[in-house]
Structure formats: structure tokens, C-alpha cells
Amino acid sequence: MKKFFLVILLTFSFVQISVASQISYDKSDFAPVYTVIDDAAYDIRYYSPNNFTGNKINGYKAPVAYMTKEALAALAVAAQDLRSQGYRLLIWDTYRPQKAVDNFVEWINNPKDEGDKSFYPKLKKSDLLKGMYIMEKSGHTRGSTVDLTLIKKDGSFVDMGGTFDLFSEISHPDYKKLTKEQKQNRKILHDAMIKAGFKGLDSEWWHFTLENEPYPDTYFDFDVEGVK
């Protein structure tokens, strides 16, 4: 009887894990950001070597930003709010295929490839996974997360006191050694995103996830491609 109960328990646990985290290739509920927000700018870092690995990342076949339609509608609200204050969005990353996250983990586990050390100047590469800077499962892969910053309407730089994907306490939204202007700029972005229905991340000032994301347990793995 005990053995039977153990088999049932293990089977139930396996089912729970399978249901809690599933992979999907269905992109029917996704849309490119530019179809809704026509004045956003883009610097899709994982489509190029300009990222911490120093390499173009698997799954990025075009410099296009996709999001779930629900998250994109919320981002449009934030964009309008910021537009009224004289700003535009500059987007670094949105939906990220699971194969891209797997690529990050493979890079961390490859001792021969240091990547671009300027993104993690005070850390060992192995610390990126141990310190939970990089996760084996990413909110980006669920399709309702965005990495972004502000630019002015003319495209000029807005000083946020740190760059994208800098693995450092400087990237914490509440980092103390910012100038008054840098703190204010981070607050402008944060407040607009929160008001539109997103939540932030304690370690990255540029990272926001839709509070009520439509696919909280689904990780997508279709490639980022151009619209045909």
C-alpha cells in the first residue's frame, strides 16, 4: 500500500510540474510592437553581438520586438503617457525564445568563452547563474516582459545612470549613487509603466512585466522573425 501511494504521489508531482511549466510554439496571440506603437525606437541587443555573451543569440532571426497582444496594449498606454511628457520608448528586448535562454546558460557553462566582460566587470561569469542574474526560465519567454528605456522625441539620450544588462548594483532601480537627474529619469519611466499595469524588478531598472500576464505558466519557443 505504501509503495502504491508513493507511485501515485510521484505521478501527481510529475503532472504538477508539467502543468506548471509548458513550452508552446503558438505565436497567434503575439504582435510586433511597431504595429501598435509607431514611434518606438529599437536596439534589439540579442540580434547582435552587443550583449554580455559577445555573440548573436539563438532564436533572434530579425531585429523585431514581439509581445503578447495584451501586454502590447498596456505598453501603448505607457507610451502615450510618456509621449505627453516629451519622451519615446527605446526597446532592447521583449519576447525571448526559450532557445535563447538556453543559449545564455550554455555560454555560462562554457569556460572558454568569456563574452563581453564589460557587462559583468566585478563578477565571475559563473556568478551570473548562481546569483540569479540569468535564469534558466525567463519571464521574457512568457511574452509579456519588456526591457526598455526613454529617449527624447528627437531621439537624443536620456541619462539613466547605467546601461542595459549591466550586472551590477548600479542597475538596481533604487541605487543610491545616482544624480538627481538620473533618479528622476528612472522614476518617470517606472511610474508610467506601473500606472499602465506593469511591475518592475528589484535588480534591473529597465525590466517590466505585465502584472496580470496572460500566460504565467507558458514558455514560448518560436523564433523572432520579420513579418512576412
BAMARKE-814073 format. One line per field, with one value per residue (C-alpha): residue number from 1; x, y, z negated. Coordinates in Angstrom, 3 decimals, padded with zeros to 6 digits. Layout:
num	c(NUM_...)
east	c(X_...)
north	c(Y_...)
up	c(Z_...)
***
This chain:
num	c(1_2_3_4_5_6_7_8_9_10_11_12_13_14_15_16_17_18_19_20_21_22_23_24_25_26_27_28_29_30_31_32_33_34_35_36_37_38_39_40_41_42_43_44_45_46_47_48_49_50_51_52_53_54_55_56_57_58_59_60_61_62_63_64_65_66_67_68_69_70_71_72_73_74_75_76_77_78_79_80_81_82_83_84_85_86_87_88_89_90_91_92_93_94_95_96_97_98_99_100_101_102_103_104_105_106_107_108_109_110_111_112_113_114_115_116_117_118_119_120_121_122_123_124_125_126_127_128_129_130_131_132_133_134_135_136_137_138_139_140_141_142_143_144_145_146_147_148_149_150_151_152_153_154_155_156_157_158_159_160_161_162_163_164_165_166_167_168_169_170_171_172_173_174_175_176_177_178_179_180_181_182_183_184_185_186_187_188_189_190_191_192_193_194_195_196_197_198_199_200_201_202_203_204_205_206_207_208_209_210_211_212_213_214_215_216_217_218_219_220_221_222_223_224_225_226_227_228)
east	c(000.000_002.825_004.561_001.311_000.853_004.425_003.865_000.681_002.486_005.385_002.984_000.987_004.182_005.232_001.826_002.061_005.480_004.275_001.210_003.158_005.652_004.816_006.536_004.496_005.291_001.964_002.520_-001.080_-001.538_001.653_002.215_005.208_005.425_005.587_002.056_000.669_003.363_004.615_007.245_009.257_012.957_014.767_018.170_017.490_020.698_020.426_020.158_023.721_026.994_026.466_025.491_027.191_027.920_029.617_027.610_024.335_021.794_019.888_016.308_016.800_016.440_015.279_015.577_011.867_010.170_007.186_004.843_001.551_-001.268_-002.439_000.986_001.396_-001.910_-000.674_002.679_000.828_-000.815_002.602_003.955_001.139_001.735_005.457_004.793_002.783_005.864_008.155_009.583_009.627_010.410_013.701_013.269_016.123_014.205_010.667_009.661_012.680_012.557_013.405_016.225_017.783_017.695_019.221_021.940_022.704_023.076_025.285_027.526_027.813_028.821_031.474_034.738_036.464_034.098_034.366_031.982_031.972_033.336_032.204_028.676_029.832_033.012_033.046_031.670_032.840_030.876_029.660_028.177_025.633_023.672_024.390_023.466_020.234_021.132_020.353_017.618_017.057_013.449_012.847_009.739_010.619_009.853_006.243_005.847_004.695_008.016_009.925_013.395_013.323_014.440_013.486_014.733_013.602_011.283_014.244_015.954_018.522_019.837_018.143_020.612_019.512_022.809_023.612_023.274_021.175_022.259_024.933_025.147_025.850_024.131_024.171_021.296_019.110_016.220_016.927_020.722_021.807_024.713_022.661_022.423_019.140_018.503_019.185_016.861_014.134_014.539_014.229_011.161_009.474_009.867_008.916_005.797_004.452_004.973_003.421_000.430_-000.080_-000.235_003.355_005.536_009.266_012.254_014.484_017.712_017.035_015.620_014.774_012.772_008.952_006.395_002.647_001.122_-001.685_000.224_-001.933_000.498_002.025_002.898_003.746_007.211_007.270_009.969_009.123_011.859_011.881_011.433_010.474_006.830_006.124)
north	c(000.000_002.378_001.590_002.222_005.556_006.561_005.822_007.929_010.756_010.756_010.635_013.552_015.551_014.958_016.101_019.247_020.099_019.502_021.697_024.419_024.946_024.181_025.045_026.475_027.436_029.195_032.861_033.674_035.902_037.901_041.025_043.235_046.376_048.620_047.575_049.397_051.917_053.685_055.975_053.492_053.030_049.684_048.314_044.581_043.563_039.790_040.076_041.421_040.650_043.777_041.827_040.060_036.894_038.809_036.734_036.873_034.781_031.729_032.397_036.037_035.972_039.585_042.781_042.755_043.181_040.882_040.883_039.294_041.484_042.133_043.332_045.399_047.170_048.082_049.236_051.521_053.191_053.801_055.077_057.618_058.793_059.227_060.825_063.534_064.215_064.553_061.025_057.990_054.363_052.690_048.911_046.470_043.218_041.893_038.296_035.989_032.390_029.600_028.576_031.997_031.465_028.016_029.757_032.026_029.023_027.184_030.264_030.479_026.823_027.258_028.174_029.042_031.903_034.956_037.036_040.780_041.334_044.984_043.763_041.963_043.823_042.762_039.237_035.851_034.501_031.601_034.122_035.216_031.986_031.377_034.954_034.642_037.409_034.918_032.345_029.025_030.184_033.843_035.997_037.296_033.868_034.190_037.133_039.929_041.378_044.279_045.781_049.450_052.978_056.534_058.735_062.255_062.848_063.865_060.565_062.020_060.206_060.238_059.623_056.660_056.282_052.863_050.788_047.759_044.336_045.737_043.068_045.391_047.132_050.231_048.597_048.367_050.836_052.332_052.587_055.352_056.907_058.354_062.047_063.825_063.865_060.136_059.301_061.450_059.860_056.356_057.471_058.862_055.518_053.467_055.499_055.337_051.577_050.870_053.058_051.119_047.798_046.572_045.599_046.201_044.127_044.885_044.252_045.921_049.424_048.696_045.469_045.378_042.560_042.906_042.420_040.198_038.480_036.180_033.221_032.993_029.296_029.064_029.492_030.115_028.999_030.312_032.314_036.101_036.713_039.524_039.892_038.286)
up	c(000.000_-000.874_002.417_004.317_002.539_003.384_007.087_007.047_005.268_007.748_010.692_009.260_008.742_012.350_013.607_011.466_012.887_016.457_015.981_014.137_016.956_020.584_023.857_026.742_030.338_030.907_031.777_032.685_029.617_030.283_032.362_033.235_031.136_034.201_035.246_032.202_031.189_034.298_032.743_030.643_031.378_031.250_030.333_030.184_028.446_028.783_032.554_032.492_030.646_028.499_025.386_022.477_024.490_027.287_029.776_031.641_029.692_030.914_031.994_032.992_036.787_037.129_035.034_034.223_030.826_030.232_027.231_026.304_027.568_024.010_022.868_026.025_025.381_021.890_023.262_025.673_022.672_021.100_024.423_024.688_021.116_021.793_025.181_023.422_021.277_024.294_024.471_026.739_025.951_026.856_026.701_026.084_025.700_025.377_026.124_025.848_027.161_024.729_027.073_026.444_022.683_023.211_025.243_022.260_019.953_022.469_022.667_018.874_018.756_021.456_019.680_022.982_023.887_021.636_023.744_023.117_019.622_019.596_018.810_015.644_014.605_010.940_011.258_012.418_015.335_013.187_010.742_013.359_012.972_009.288_008.407_010.397_012.822_015.568_015.038_016.797_017.210_018.045_017.780_021.244_022.661_021.469_023.848_021.545_020.373_021.871_021.408_022.348_021.655_022.553_025.347_026.147_029.081_031.239_030.414_028.033_024.988_021.563_018.721_016.580_014.730_016.171_019.297_020.273_018.961_016.681_013.972_011.060_008.174_010.400_012.253_009.156_009.535_006.095_006.469_004.094_006.001_008.836_009.612_009.018_012.773_013.138_010.253_011.784_015.209_013.754_011.817_014.925_016.709_013.650_012.831_016.393_016.607_013.199_013.994_017.237_015.368_015.285_012.345_012.058_010.969_007.971_009.878_013.255_013.715_017.384_016.846_016.586_016.701_017.165_013.711_014.988_017.784_019.938_019.957_016.468_016.844_020.550_022.051_025.804_028.219_031.686_033.434_033.585_037.298_039.622_040.591_043.968)
***
